[in-house]
Structure formats: C-alpha cells, structure tokens
C-alpha cells in the first residue's frame, strides 16, 4: 500500500468534510454505499458531487480505488474527521439574539461591528441563511474588557 497515496486521499477527504460540502446524511449515505452495500456507483455519485461543489477535479485514484477498502478508507476517514472538526468549530458559537442579551448590546450594534471590522466574517461570526452566529471568544475579546 502506498502511504503517500493514503495520506493524499485522507487530506482530500478531510477537505471535503471540513468544507461542509457533504451533509451529515450524505456522509452516512457514502459510508453505506462503500461499506454496507458496496454500491460503487452511488459512492462515485456522492464523491463526484462533493468535488464539483469545491470546483476541483476528482482524482483518478479515488475512482480506481472505490472497490479497494484499504485505500478508500483513508478518504472516508478524512471526510469524517473533517466534518467532526468543522462541527467542533461551531461548538463555541451563539446566536445574534443570545449575544445581544449576554453582552447587553443591541443586535444592530453587533451587526454594525461586523460591517466596521470589529468582527471578521468567517472567523468571528458567520451568517447562516438570515441568522448571524458569533464566536463567544470573539465577543469576550471585544466586550469583556
């Protein structure tokens, strides 16, 4: 087994998992397609869509090794670990309304602080649909002086 290939596949899987390209259900579906049903076509479809969302080409090594458990497991474990890390990154977040109450700041003030650069979007806060969430550490940095 090629250790370099395994590491590359793991890293690609990690990128897909951490970029939130696949939903939790799609990750479980990928797991079932590979390990439970050995459905190479379904696995290929899920993986291809993930690479397309990232706008990067899918490596031939993945296609060639969909039936090779010892190789493809590195990719799938990377997806799991990336997804878990991405989830952990959100464990320290609170909603805009909760932040407003906790730090006694108007919601409009918090939004204005995003616009004026006190909070960096994607680092200190994120917009999900129409809802803002804030990293608690960032709020502490700004308001617990």
MDTraj code that builds the backbone (N, CA, C; nanometers):
import mdtraj as md
import numpy as np

residues = "UNK UNK UNK UNK UNK UNK UNK UNK UNK UNK UNK UNK UNK UNK UNK UNK UNK UNK UNK UNK UNK UNK UNK UNK UNK UNK UNK UNK UNK UNK UNK UNK UNK UNK UNK UNK UNK UNK UNK UNK UNK UNK UNK UNK UNK UNK UNK UNK UNK UNK UNK UNK UNK UNK UNK UNK UNK UNK UNK UNK UNK UNK UNK UNK UNK UNK UNK UNK UNK UNK UNK UNK UNK UNK UNK UNK UNK UNK UNK UNK UNK UNK UNK UNK UNK UNK UNK UNK UNK UNK UNK UNK UNK UNK UNK UNK UNK UNK UNK UNK UNK UNK UNK UNK UNK UNK UNK UNK UNK UNK UNK UNK UNK UNK UNK UNK UNK UNK UNK UNK UNK UNK UNK UNK UNK UNK UNK UNK UNK UNK UNK UNK UNK UNK UNK UNK UNK UNK UNK UNK UNK UNK UNK UNK UNK".split()
xyz = np.array([
    [0.0835, -0.1180, 0.0000],
    [0.0000, 0.0000, 0.0000],
    [0.0882, 0.1246, 0.0000],
    [0.0517, 0.2240, -0.0772],
    [0.1281, 0.3457, -0.0917],
    [0.0880, 0.4452, 0.0172],
    [0.1791, 0.4699, 0.1113],
    [0.1491, 0.5589, 0.2234],
    [0.1224, 0.7016, 0.1759],
    [0.1940, 0.7453, 0.0727],
    [0.1742, 0.8809, 0.0212],
    [0.0333, 0.8961, -0.0374],
    [-0.0102, 0.7970, -0.1138],
    [-0.1449, 0.7992, -0.1715],
    [-0.2493, 0.8009, -0.0607],
    [-0.2300, 0.7184, 0.0414],
    [-0.3245, 0.7136, 0.1526],
    [-0.3366, 0.8492, 0.2209],
    [-0.2231, 0.9157, 0.2429],
    [-0.2238, 1.0479, 0.3068],
    [-0.2926, 1.1509, 0.2170],
    [-0.2658, 1.1451, 0.0874],
    [-0.3302, 1.2385, -0.0060],
    [-0.4818, 1.2186, -0.0075],
    [-0.5254, 1.0940, -0.0095],
    [-0.6690, 1.0660, -0.0086],
    [-0.7324, 1.1100, 0.1232],
    [-0.6630, 1.0867, 0.2345],
    [-0.7125, 1.1321, 0.3649],
    [-0.7294, 1.2843, 0.3631],
    [-0.6270, 1.3553, 0.3153],
    [-0.6313, 1.5016, 0.3122],
    [-0.7445, 1.5534, 0.2237],
    [-0.7670, 1.4876, 0.1103],
    [-0.8790, 1.5267, 0.0240],
    [-1.0125, 1.5038, 0.0949],
    [-1.0248, 1.3904, 0.1601],
    [-1.1465, 1.3619, 0.2362],
    [-1.1672, 1.4628, 0.3477],
    [-1.0585, 1.4968, 0.4164],
    [-1.0657, 1.5940, 0.5253],
    [-1.1151, 1.7287, 0.4727],
    [-1.0628, 1.7688, 0.3573],
    [-1.1047, 1.8959, 0.2964],
    [-1.2550, 1.8936, 0.2670],
    [-1.3021, 1.7849, 0.2109],
    [-1.4448, 1.7739, 0.1796],
    [-1.5283, 1.7778, 0.3078],
    [-1.4838, 1.7066, 0.4103],
    [-1.5571, 1.7073, 0.5374],
    [-1.5560, 1.8422, 0.6059],
    [-1.4410, 1.9081, 0.6075],
    [-1.4291, 2.0348, 0.6800],
    [-1.4897, 2.1527, 0.6054],
    [-1.5052, 2.1406, 0.4753],
    [-1.5643, 2.2497, 0.3957],
    [-1.7171, 2.2425, 0.3962],
    [-1.7715, 2.1470, 0.4699],
    [-1.9165, 2.1318, 0.4814],
    [-1.9826, 2.1131, 0.3449],
    [-1.9147, 2.0388, 0.2587],
    [-1.9655, 2.0115, 0.1242],
    [-2.0716, 1.9019, 0.1283],
    [-2.0523, 1.8058, 0.2158],
    [-2.1480, 1.6961, 0.2310],
    [-2.2239, 1.7125, 0.3623],
    [-2.3537, 1.6953, 0.3570],
    [-2.4337, 1.6980, 0.4791],
    [-2.4047, 1.5713, 0.5600],
    [-2.4486, 1.5724, 0.6840],
    [-2.4320, 1.4553, 0.7691],
    [-2.4970, 1.3334, 0.7035],
    [-2.6158, 1.3526, 0.6487],
    [-2.6862, 1.2409, 0.5845],
    [-2.6111, 1.1884, 0.4626],
    [-2.5505, 1.2781, 0.3847],
    [-2.4736, 1.2342, 0.2673],
    [-2.3493, 1.1567, 0.3106],
    [-2.2881, 1.1988, 0.4207],
    [-2.1710, 1.1258, 0.4711],
    [-2.2127, 0.9852, 0.5129],
    [-2.3256, 0.9738, 0.5804],
    [-2.3750, 0.8411, 0.6196],
    [-2.4114, 0.7579, 0.4972],
    [-2.4684, 0.8235, 0.3974],
    [-2.5033, 0.7551, 0.2725],
    [-2.3764, 0.7057, 0.2013],
    [-2.2720, 0.7872, 0.2026],
    [-2.1434, 0.7469, 0.1436],
    [-2.0879, 0.6258, 0.2172],
    [-2.0933, 0.6306, 0.3486],
    [-2.0466, 0.5187, 0.4298],
    [-2.1202, 0.3905, 0.3920],
    [-2.2525, 0.3988, 0.3852],
    [-2.3324, 0.2810, 0.3488],
    [-2.3008, 0.2328, 0.2082],
    [-2.2868, 0.3261, 0.1148],
    [-2.2598, 0.2891, -0.0248],
    [-2.1288, 0.2126, -0.0371],
    [-2.0291, 0.2533, 0.0401],
    [-1.8978, 0.1883, 0.0293],
    [-1.8911, 0.0603, 0.1116],
    [-1.9287, 0.0671, 0.2381],
    [-1.9038, -0.0443, 0.3292],
    [-2.0193, -0.1433, 0.3403],
    [-2.1406, -0.0949, 0.3346],
    [-2.2534, -0.1826, 0.3601],
    [-2.3062, -0.2482, 0.2332],
    [-2.3200, -0.1684, 0.1287],
    [-2.3821, -0.2197, 0.0072],
    [-2.2837, -0.2405, -0.1073],
    [-2.1615, -0.1936, -0.0903],
    [-2.0611, -0.1992, -0.1971],
    [-2.1185, -0.1435, -0.3278],
    [-2.1893, -0.0320, -0.3162],
    [-2.2516, 0.0328, -0.4315],
    [-2.1557, 0.1383, -0.4861],
    [-2.0697, 0.0934, -0.5742],
    [-1.9653, 0.1798, -0.6306],
    [-2.0247, 0.3002, -0.7036],
    [-2.1340, 0.2805, -0.7746],
    [-2.1962, 0.3898, -0.8497],
    [-2.2495, 0.4993, -0.7576],
    [-2.3149, 0.4592, -0.6488],
    [-2.3686, 0.5574, -0.5540],
    [-2.2540, 0.6323, -0.4862],
    [-2.1507, 0.5607, -0.4457],
    [-2.0346, 0.6248, -0.3833],
    [-1.9712, 0.7247, -0.4794],
    [-1.9554, 0.6825, -0.6042],
    [-1.8977, 0.7700, -0.7067],
    [-1.9814, 0.8969, -0.7221],
    [-2.1124, 0.8812, -0.7268],
    [-2.2031, 0.9957, -0.7437],
    [-2.1877, 1.0960, -0.6285],
    [-2.1846, 1.0470, -0.5056],
    [-2.1728, 1.1339, -0.3879],
    [-2.0386, 1.2062, -0.3882],
    [-1.9320, 1.1321, -0.4134],
    [-1.7980, 1.1909, -0.4114],
    [-1.7817, 1.2913, -0.5249],
    [-1.8295, 1.2574, -0.6429],
    [-1.8180, 1.3478, -0.7576],
    [-1.8893, 1.4803, -0.7305],
    [-2.0098, 1.4744, -0.6749],
    [-2.0840, 1.5972, -0.6435],
    [-2.0087, 1.6824, -0.5416],
    [-1.9424, 1.6173, -0.4460],
    [-1.8650, 1.6922, -0.3462],
    [-1.7493, 1.7662, -0.4124],
    [-1.6773, 1.6989, -0.5002],
    [-1.5664, 1.7643, -0.5700],
    [-1.6170, 1.8757, -0.6607],
    [-1.7321, 1.8545, -0.7222],
    [-1.7891, 1.9585, -0.8089],
    [-1.8258, 2.0829, -0.7280],
    [-1.8784, 2.0634, -0.6075],
    [-1.9118, 2.1778, -0.5219],
    [-1.7869, 2.2565, -0.4842],
    [-1.6754, 2.1872, -0.4665],
    [-1.5492, 2.2544, -0.4340],
    [-1.4809, 2.3098, -0.5580],
    [-1.5332, 2.2725, -0.6745],
    [-1.4775, 2.3157, -0.8027],
    [-1.3320, 2.2705, -0.8201],
    [-1.3068, 2.1455, -0.7784],
    [-1.1752, 2.0848, -0.8016],
    [-1.1966, 1.9489, -0.8673],
    [-1.1029, 1.9086, -0.9519],
    [-1.1198, 1.7796, -1.0203],
    [-1.1071, 1.6623, -0.9229],
    [-1.1870, 1.5606, -0.9471],
    [-1.1786, 1.4403, -0.8649],
    [-1.0616, 1.3569, -0.9137],
    [-0.9682, 1.3230, -0.8244],
    [-0.8519, 1.2442, -0.8653],
    [-0.8897, 1.1045, -0.9147],
    [-0.8189, 1.0595, -1.0143],
    [-0.8418, 0.9260, -1.0703],
    [-0.8211, 0.8177, -0.9650],
    [-0.7340, 0.8437, -0.8674],
    [-0.7058, 0.7441, -0.7630],
    [-0.8316, 0.7063, -0.6851],
    [-0.9220, 0.8014, -0.6697],
    [-1.0462, 0.7706, -0.5981],
    [-1.1319, 0.6762, -0.6820],
    [-1.1462, 0.7086, -0.8088],
    [-1.2262, 0.6241, -0.8981],
    [-1.1671, 0.4839, -0.9050],
    [-1.0359, 0.4772, -0.9195],
    [-0.9675, 0.3485, -0.9338],
    [-0.9737, 0.2641, -0.8077],
    [-0.9945, 0.3272, -0.6925],
    [-0.9873, 0.2544, -0.5661],
    [-1.1191, 0.2463, -0.4899],
    [-1.2310, 0.2761, -0.5549],
    [-1.3594, 0.2674, -0.4852],
    [-1.3879, 0.1267, -0.4331],
    [-1.3326, 0.0259, -0.4977],
    [-1.3523, -0.1122, -0.4534],
    [-1.2428, -0.1607, -0.3589],
    [-1.1412, -0.0803, -0.3387],
    [-1.0271, -0.1194, -0.2559],
    [-1.0438, -0.0593, -0.1165],
    [-1.0977, -0.1394, -0.0259],
    [-1.1271, -0.0924, 0.1096],
    [-1.0052, -0.0308, 0.1763],
    [-0.8895, -0.0942, 0.1640],
    [-0.7692, -0.0470, 0.2327],
    [-0.7263, 0.0914, 0.1872],
    [-0.7603, 0.1291, 0.0662],
    [-0.7229, 0.2612, 0.0154],
    [-0.8340, 0.3624, 0.0408],
    [-0.9564, 0.3287, 0.0031],
    [-1.0668, 0.4250, 0.0104],
    [-1.1029, 0.4591, 0.1543],
    [-1.0715, 0.3722, 0.2496],
    [-1.0994, 0.4013, 0.3903],
    [-1.0276, 0.5293, 0.4337],
    [-0.9105, 0.5557, 0.3782],
    [-0.8380, 0.6778, 0.4138],
    [-0.9162, 0.8022, 0.3729],
    [-0.9766, 0.7974, 0.2560],
    [-1.0577, 0.9096, 0.2089],
    [-1.1796, 0.9288, 0.2996],
    [-1.2499, 0.8206, 0.3278],
    [-1.3727, 0.8287, 0.4072],
    [-1.3428, 0.8728, 0.5507],
    [-1.2367, 0.8223, 0.6102],
    [-1.1989, 0.8657, 0.7450],
    [-1.1634, 1.0145, 0.7432],
    [-1.0990, 1.0598, 0.6371],
    [-1.0705, 1.2025, 0.6224],
    [-1.1982, 1.2846, 0.6189],
    [-1.2989, 1.2354, 0.5446],
    [-1.4285, 1.3050, 0.5391],
    [-1.4881, 1.3137, 0.6793],
    [-1.4900, 1.2011, 0.7521],
    [-1.5449, 1.2001, 0.8884],
    [-1.4724, 1.3012, 0.9765],
    [-1.3401, 1.2924, 0.9779],
    [-1.2617, 1.3781, 1.0665],
    [-1.2760, 1.5257, 1.0308],
    [-1.2795, 1.5559, 0.9030],
    [-1.3000, 1.6945, 0.8613],
    [-1.4363, 1.7461, 0.9040],
    [-1.5371, 1.6624, 0.8894],
    [-1.6729, 1.7006, 0.9283],
    [-1.6805, 1.7231, 1.0791],
    [-1.6187, 1.6349, 1.1555],
    [-1.6195, 1.6481, 1.3018],
    [-1.5471, 1.7751, 1.3440],
    [-1.4335, 1.8046, 1.2815],
    [-1.3611, 1.9274, 1.3160],
    [-1.4453, 2.0499, 1.2849],
    [-1.5111, 2.0467, 1.1709],
    [-1.5974, 2.1583, 1.1320],
    [-1.7091, 2.1755, 1.2349],
    [-1.7666, 2.0669, 1.2842],
    [-1.8706, 2.0762, 1.3871],
    [-1.8142, 2.1337, 1.5159],
    [-1.6942, 2.0899, 1.5530],
    [-1.6318, 2.1396, 1.6752],
    [-1.6047, 2.2887, 1.6675],
    [-1.5781, 2.3392, 1.5481],
    [-1.5542, 2.4818, 1.5317],
    [-1.6780, 2.5641, 1.5643],
    [-1.7956, 2.5022, 1.5625],
    [-1.9186, 2.5743, 1.5902],
    [-1.9690, 2.5523, 1.7318],
    [-1.8978, 2.4760, 1.8117],
    [-1.9451, 2.4481, 1.9465],
    [-1.9326, 2.5696, 2.0366],
    [-1.8547, 2.6687, 1.9956],
    [-1.8304, 2.7872, 2.0761],
    [-1.9027, 2.9085, 2.0166],
    [-2.0159, 2.8862, 1.9492],
    [-2.0901, 2.9940, 1.8846],
    [-2.2252, 3.0131, 1.9528],
    [-2.2733, 3.1385, 1.9490],
    [-2.4081, 3.1673, 1.9972],
    [-2.4784, 3.2563, 1.8944],
    [-2.6084, 3.2581, 1.9024],
    [-2.6879, 3.3356, 1.8070],
    [-2.6739, 3.4853, 1.8329],
    [-2.7134, 3.5635, 1.7353],
    [-2.7117, 3.7093, 1.7466],
    [-2.7970, 3.7553, 1.8643],
    [-2.9170, 3.7008, 1.8767],
    [-3.0053, 3.7446, 1.9864],
    [-2.9482, 3.7059, 2.1226],
    [-2.8890, 3.5867, 2.1334],
    [-2.8265, 3.5462, 2.2599],
    [-2.7061, 3.6337, 2.2922],
    [-2.6275, 3.6673, 2.1906],
    [-2.5114, 3.7555, 2.2114],
    [-2.5579, 3.8930, 2.2565],
    [-2.6646, 3.9418, 2.1969],
    [-2.7202, 4.0720, 2.2327],
    [-2.7595, 4.0755, 2.3805],
    [-2.8250, 3.9714, 2.4258],
    [-2.8683, 3.9637, 2.5661],
    [-2.7498, 3.9467, 2.6606],
    [-2.6608, 3.8553, 2.6263],
    [-2.5488, 3.8230, 2.7150],
    [-2.4542, 3.9413, 2.7349],
    [-2.4293, 4.0176, 2.6279],
    [-2.3316, 4.1268, 2.6354],
    [-2.3984, 4.2639, 2.6400],
    [-2.5309, 4.2649, 2.6539],
    [-2.6073, 4.3888, 2.6665],
    [-2.5768, 4.4867, 2.5529],
    [-2.5781, 4.4341, 2.4316],
    [-2.5555, 4.5137, 2.3104],
    [-2.6746, 4.4933, 2.2177],
    [-2.7182, 4.6001, 2.1554],
    [-2.8281, 4.5889, 2.0596],
    [-2.7845, 4.5025, 1.9413],
    [-2.8783, 4.4291, 1.8841],
    [-2.8463, 4.3477, 1.7665],
    [-2.7914, 4.4340, 1.6542],
    [-2.8458, 4.5541, 1.6394],
    [-2.7970, 4.6448, 1.5340],
    [-2.6516, 4.6853, 1.5586],
    [-2.6134, 4.6993, 1.6850],
    [-2.4737, 4.7324, 1.7186],
    [-2.3814, 4.6177, 1.6797],
    [-2.4230, 4.4966, 1.7103],
    [-2.3415, 4.3804, 1.6745],
    [-2.3260, 4.3699, 1.5229],
    [-2.4347, 4.3915, 1.4505],
    [-2.4274, 4.3871, 1.3036],
    [-2.3380, 4.4983, 1.2503],
    [-2.3471, 4.6168, 1.3108],
    [-2.2624, 4.7286, 1.2679],
    [-2.1152, 4.6967, 1.2937],
    [-2.0870, 4.6274, 1.4033],
    [-1.9487, 4.5904, 1.4346],
    [-1.8920, 4.4903, 1.3346],
    [-1.9785, 4.4153, 1.2707],
    [-1.9331, 4.3277, 1.1617],
    [-1.8935, 4.4149, 1.0431],
    [-1.9802, 4.5099, 1.0095],
    [-1.9538, 4.5980, 0.8945],
    [-1.8287, 4.6819, 0.9134],
    [-1.8041, 4.7284, 1.0370],
    [-1.6874, 4.8150, 1.0582],
    [-1.5592, 4.7381, 1.0909],
    [-1.5667, 4.6052, 1.0898],
    [-1.4455, 4.5245, 1.1014],
    [-1.4070, 4.4775, 1.2400],
    [-1.4864, 4.5095, 1.3419],
    [-1.4549, 4.4582, 1.4755],
    [-1.4645, 4.3061, 1.4798],
    [-1.5592, 4.2535, 1.4020],
    [-1.5758, 4.1095, 1.3900],
    [-1.5530, 4.0709, 1.2449],
    [-1.4667, 3.9732, 1.2247],
    [-1.4344, 3.9280, 1.0892],
    [-1.5288, 3.8145, 1.0516],
    [-1.6043, 3.8375, 0.9439],
    [-1.6976, 3.7349, 0.8978],
    [-1.6204, 3.6107, 0.8548],
    [-1.6662, 3.4947, 0.8992],
    [-1.5993, 3.3691, 0.8672],
    [-1.5001, 3.3272, 0.9743],
    [-1.4637, 3.4213, 1.0612],
    [-1.3713, 3.3913, 1.1714],
    [-1.4419, 3.4157, 1.3044],
    [-1.4880, 3.5384, 1.3238],
    [-1.5538, 3.5769, 1.4487],
    [-1.7044, 3.5527, 1.4451],
    [-1.7596, 3.5526, 1.3263],
    [-1.9040, 3.5365, 1.3117],
    [-1.9332, 3.4774, 1.1739],
    [-2.0525, 3.4234, 1.1606],
    [-2.0950, 3.3637, 1.0334],
    [-2.2431, 3.3881, 1.0132],
    [-2.2793, 3.4001, 0.8875],
    [-2.4192, 3.4165, 0.8504],
    [-2.4701, 3.2834, 0.7960],
    [-2.5757, 3.2300, 0.8589],
    [-2.6392, 3.1073, 0.8136],
    [-2.7802, 3.1433, 0.7701],
    [-2.7993, 3.1464, 0.6397],
    [-2.9279, 3.1928, 0.5878],
    [-2.9432, 3.3394, 0.6217],
    [-3.0361, 3.3698, 0.7119],
    [-3.0567, 3.5080, 0.7559],
    [-3.0134, 3.5287, 0.9003],
    [-2.9531, 3.4281, 0.9606],
    [-2.9185, 3.4333, 1.1027],
    [-2.7677, 3.4442, 1.1240],
    [-2.7285, 3.5395, 1.2063],
    [-2.5878, 3.5540, 1.2429],
    [-2.5586, 3.4712, 1.3669],
    [-2.4415, 3.4101, 1.3702],
    [-2.3899, 3.3463, 1.4913],
    [-2.2511, 3.4028, 1.5176],
    [-2.2165, 3.4126, 1.6464],
    [-2.0899, 3.4728, 1.6873],
    [-2.0064, 3.3735, 1.7663],
    [-1.8765, 3.3820, 1.7476],
    [-1.7823, 3.3055, 1.8275],
    [-1.7767, 3.3719, 1.9647],
    [-1.7995, 3.2960, 2.0690],
    [-1.8020, 3.3508, 2.2046],
    [-1.6674, 3.4129, 2.2406],
    [-1.5569, 3.3514, 2.1992],
    [-1.4247, 3.4077, 2.2289],
    [-1.4092, 3.5467, 2.1691],
    [-1.4627, 3.5677, 2.0502],
    [-1.4551, 3.6989, 1.9852],
    [-1.5383, 3.8021, 2.0602],
    [-1.6547, 3.7616, 2.1064],
    [-1.7384, 3.8518, 2.1853],
    [-1.6704, 3.8870, 2.3169],
    [-1.6095, 3.7878, 2.3804],
    [-1.5359, 3.8118, 2.5050],
    [-1.4211, 3.9099, 2.4817],
    [-1.3513, 3.8921, 2.3724],
    [-1.2386, 3.9800, 2.3378],
    [-1.2848, 4.1256, 2.3269],
    [-1.3996, 4.1472, 2.2659],
    [-1.4491, 4.2835, 2.2428],
    [-1.5194, 4.3443, 2.3631],
    [-1.5951, 4.2649, 2.4352],
    [-1.6859, 4.3225, 2.5339],
    [-1.6558, 4.2885, 2.6797],
    [-1.5581, 4.2087, 2.7071],
    [-1.5262, 4.1743, 2.8463],
    [-1.3934, 4.2354, 2.8879],
    [-1.3804, 4.3621, 2.8596],
    [-1.2544, 4.4329, 2.8908],
    [-1.2615, 4.4972, 3.0258],
])
top = md.Topology()
chain = top.add_chain()
for i, resn in enumerate(residues, 1):
    res = top.add_residue(resn, chain, resSeq=i)
    for name in ("N", "CA", "C"):
        top.add_atom(name, md.element.get_by_symbol(name[0]), res)
traj = md.Trajectory(xyz[None], top)
